[in-house]
Every structure is written in C-alpha cells, then in structure tokens.
C-alpha cells in the first residue's frame, strides 16, 4: 500500500490527479498551487466553476502560502478542531488565488493530522491539495474505488483504495466576528 502512496506523490508532483481516501471521504486530489490541475478537476467533475474546492493542509504554516491571516481569537479556537474532520472557511483576499476561491475571497481549509499518516506525509511532500468528493456534480459521492472508476474511468491518473470503510463529510464552518458558525454538520459535532 505504501508504494501506492509513493506513486500518488509522483503523479501529484507532476500536476496529476489522484483519487484517494482522505480523513472523511474519497477525494479527487490535485495540487492546490497548480491552476492547470484545478481546472482539470473542474472539467473531470463537471462541477459548477463558481464553487470553490476544499483545500487540505498539513500545518498552520500552510495558511501563509495563501496569505491567510488568523486573528488572536481564531488562533485560540482553531486548535479545538484542527487537525481534524472540520473544514473551516477563512478569508483569502489575494487575487493570485482567485482560481481557487472563485471570487468568494475565501477558501475552505481542513488540516490533516498525524493520525492519518499516509495523507499527512503526502501533504508534507507535495504541499496543499484540493480534495473535492469523488462524484460528478449533483450525484452521490463514491464510497468505493469501483464506484469512483465507474464515474471517471481513465480521466483519473491513479486510484488508491482504502477498502470499503468510508465516512461522512467533514463538518463545515466559518468565522463571523471571530465566532465559529456551523454551515454543515458532518462527522464532528460542533456547537
């Protein structure tokens, strides 16, 4: 299995697209810093191009890449949920990343921890990754590699199988005046 993660690393470093198990669902992943890869994933999914993707990160330092600054109050709250299965929308005002935030001036980030060793290691080696769910727009997310291959076939460079165990979506939240507001309850209950 480790060799498969090594192969995924090689593919991603060359701006390829991989289906792999994240900490929640299977994701179609690609380098967040590659505009070409992002556009390819929109094409593969047939996704509405005004909807941004979630970006997986491995550390708070990764936020700096996107010019994201967190307030002192946010810095107290974030460690309660990160690393973990909570995706948090943070402001990203840089025009440079418009291809990611799609004009929303914010990006949804989820920090992957050491518990998810293979994915955490991959993020450290390749950098932040976009990770939308594995499904064409408006269809149910793939729960198995077989379903993923039925959706996308050879449009994906490599598939990594985790077996049948697949969870629920992440909880989605955003800050409003330094208070965390839940937009979607997922695996983690946030009050």
N, C-alpha and C positions, 0 to 999 in steps of 0.2 A: 504493500500500500504506500509506503514511504517513497518508493520510486515514482509512483503516480504523482505525488505532490511535487517531486523534483521536476518531472515533465511539465506539470502545470506551471511551475515557476518559469521554466524556459519559454513556454508558449506566451505567458503573460509579459515577460520582459521584451518579447518581440511584438508587442501590441496585439496579441491574440485574445481570443475569447474562450472562457472555460466554464463549464457547468460543474459546480462542486457544492458539497454540504457546507452551509455557514453554521453559525451558532443557533439558527432558527430553522430556516427552510433551505431547500436547494436554491442557489443563486446563479444567475448568469453574470460572471465577473469579468472585469477588464480594468486596466489601469485608469484611475481617475484623472491622471495627468496627460492622458492621450486623447485629444479631441477626436482623432480618427476612430479610435476604439469605441468611444462613447456613441458616435454617430452610427457605427456598425451595429451596436447593441440596440439602438432605437429601431434600426432597419429590421434586424432579426425578430424583435418582439412585435413589430408593427405598432409600437407604442406612440401615443399622443406626444408629440415633441415639446409640448408646453409643460409636461410633467417631469420634474427632476427625479433622479435616481438617489437612493440611499448610498452613502459613502462609508465603507468600513475603514477604521483606523486602528493602529496598534498602540498609540500613546497620545497624551495631550500635546506633545510636540508636533504631531501631525497636523493639528489645527492651525499652527503657524504657517504651514505651507499655503493654506488658503486665505491667509490674512485674517483669520477669525480671532477676535479678542474676547475673552470671557471676563465678566465683572467679578469683583471680590465675592459678591453674594452667590453668583453662579458657581464659582470655584468651590464654595462650601457645599453646594447641593450636588454637583456632578459626581463626586466620588461615591455617593449613595447608590448610584445606578450604573456607573462605569468602573471597570469593564462589566458588561452585562447585556442582557437582551432588551435594552431600552434604547430606542433611536431618538435622538434629540435634535430638533431643528435649531440651528444657530445662524445669526446674520453673516452673510458673506457679500460684502459690498463691492468687491473687486470686479471690474468689467472683464478682466483676464479670465475669470471663471464663469462667465455668462453661459458658456456651452454646458456647464454643469448645473448652475442654478436656474437656467432657462428664464431669466428676467425676474425671478422671485426675490433675488438678492438674499437668499438663504439656502443653506444646504442641510440635509438631514444626515447626521453622523451617528455611527454606532461603534463603540470601542470594543474590540475583541480582546479577551484576556488570555492568560496562560493556560486556563482550563481547556481551552480549545487550541491545543498545542500546534497542530499542523497548520491551521489557518493563521494563528498568531505569528508563527515563524514565516509563513508565506508573505504576510503583510510587511514584516520587517525587511524581507529580502526584495520585495517588488515595490512596496510603497502602497499608499491608499488605493482601494479598489471600489469601483461601483459594484453594486450587488442587487439588482432588481430580481424579483422572483422569477422562476422558470415557467413562463406561460405567455402565450400571445395575449395581447390586450383583451380584456373582458372575459378571459377563460380561467378556469380553476388552475391553481399552481400545481406543478408536477410534484408528486410525492415519491416517485421512484425514478431511477435513471431511464427505465423503459418508457415511462410517460414523457420524460424530457426528450428522449430520442424521437418519439412519435411526433412531438411538437416541432422539433427543429432539425432532426437528422444531421446531415453533414454541414449545416450552417455554423455549427459549433466546432471549434478546433479539437477539444478534448473534453471527455466526461469523466468525473471522479465519482465513484459510487460509495455511499456510506451504508448501504443496506437499506432495509425498509424503515428505519427509525427517522422520522422527520417530525418536527414540532409545529408549533403555531407561529404566526407572525410575531415580530417584535412589538412591544408597546411603543407607540409614537407620541412624543410630547414636544412642547416648545416653551420657551420662556416668554412671559409677558410681564414687564416690570419686575424682572428677577424672580418671578413666581412661576413654578413649573405647571403648565396646563396640559392635561392628557387629551390628545386628539383621537387616539385609538387604543383601547386596552388590548394587550396581547398576552404573551407568556408571563410577564411580570406585572403584578397588580401595583399600580402607583396611585396613591391618594393625593 
